[in-house]
Amino acid sequence: MNKLVAPSALAVAVGLALAAQALPVKAQVTQQTMERVAKYNLEKCYGIAAKGKNDCAEGAHSCAGQATVDRDNGSFVLLPKGDCSKIAGGNLKGE
């Protein structure tokens, strides 16, 4: 039994270290997305992104390019303000 404890503890430690490194990256990507929204007068348009082509998401996954289905209501793409309402299925609020 002791032979299994050390490798398991090591695996947990490595997993935690990798997860901790991912947190600052997500925050940076989110900040960059919000800067683009402000700079280029964009809006988040939910429900129109193609699988793997989203700009980001709200709670569904970490961020860009990770939508697993087409037209995911939790994922958005950035569009010029006013364009989202012109697209079938476009919504300014996520799930």
C-alpha positions as CSV (number, residue, x, y, z in Angstrom):
1,M,0.0,0.0,0.0
2,N,2.8,2.4,0.8
3,K,4.2,1.9,-2.7
4,L,1.0,3.5,-4.1
5,V,0.8,6.5,-1.7
6,A,4.0,8.3,-2.9
7,P,3.1,8.2,-6.7
8,S,-0.5,9.2,-5.9
9,A,0.6,12.1,-3.8
10,L,3.1,13.2,-6.5
11,A,0.3,13.0,-9.1
12,V,-1.9,15.2,-7.0
13,A,0.8,17.7,-6.4
14,V,1.7,18.0,-10.1
15,G,-2.0,18.4,-10.9
16,L,-2.5,21.2,-8.4
17,A,0.6,23.0,-9.7
18,L,-0.6,22.8,-13.3
19,A,-4.0,24.0,-12.3
20,A,-2.6,27.0,-10.4
21,Q,-0.6,28.0,-13.4
22,A,-3.7,28.1,-15.6
23,L,-5.6,30.6,-13.5
24,P,-3.5,33.7,-14.3
25,V,-3.7,32.9,-18.0
26,K,-7.5,32.8,-18.0
27,A,-7.6,36.1,-16.1
28,Q,-5.3,37.6,-18.7
29,V,-7.4,36.3,-21.7
30,T,-10.5,37.7,-20.1
31,Q,-8.9,41.1,-19.5
32,Q,-7.7,41.2,-23.1
33,T,-11.2,40.3,-24.4
34,M,-12.7,43.2,-22.3
35,E,-10.1,45.6,-23.6
36,R,-11.0,44.7,-27.2
37,V,-14.7,45.2,-26.4
38,A,-14.0,48.7,-25.2
39,K,-11.4,49.7,-27.8
40,Y,-13.3,48.5,-30.9
41,N,-16.9,49.2,-29.7
42,L,-17.8,45.5,-29.7
43,E,-20.5,43.4,-28.0
44,K,-20.7,39.8,-26.8
45,C,-23.0,37.8,-29.1
46,Y,-24.1,34.5,-27.6
47,G,-25.6,31.5,-29.4
48,I,-24.0,31.9,-32.9
49,A,-20.4,30.6,-32.5
50,A,-19.3,27.6,-34.5
51,K,-17.7,24.7,-32.6
52,G,-14.2,25.8,-31.6
53,K,-14.5,29.3,-33.0
54,N,-15.8,31.2,-30.0
55,D,-14.0,34.2,-28.5
56,C,-14.8,33.3,-24.9
57,A,-17.6,31.9,-22.7
58,E,-19.4,32.4,-19.4
59,G,-18.9,29.5,-17.1
60,A,-19.0,26.8,-19.8
61,H,-15.2,26.4,-20.2
62,S,-12.1,28.5,-19.9
63,C,-12.2,30.6,-23.0
64,A,-11.4,31.1,-26.7
65,G,-11.8,28.2,-29.2
66,Q,-13.2,25.8,-26.7
67,A,-16.9,25.6,-27.6
68,T,-17.8,22.0,-28.1
69,V,-21.0,22.5,-30.1
70,D,-22.2,24.9,-32.7
71,R,-24.4,27.8,-31.5
72,D,-23.6,27.2,-27.8
73,N,-25.7,29.6,-25.7
74,G,-22.9,29.9,-23.2
75,S,-20.2,30.9,-25.7
76,F,-19.9,34.2,-27.4
77,V,-18.1,35.9,-30.3
78,L,-17.3,39.6,-30.4
79,L,-19.2,41.6,-33.0
80,P,-19.6,45.3,-33.7
81,K,-22.4,46.8,-31.6
82,G,-25.8,46.3,-33.2
83,D,-24.8,43.3,-35.4
84,C,-25.8,40.6,-32.9
85,S,-29.5,41.4,-33.1
86,K,-29.4,41.0,-36.9
87,I,-28.2,37.4,-36.8
88,A,-30.7,34.5,-36.3
89,G,-30.2,33.0,-32.8
90,G,-27.9,35.9,-31.7
91,N,-28.4,36.9,-28.1
92,L,-26.7,39.6,-25.9
93,K,-27.1,37.5,-22.8
94,G,-25.6,34.0,-22.2
95,E,-27.3,31.1,-20.4
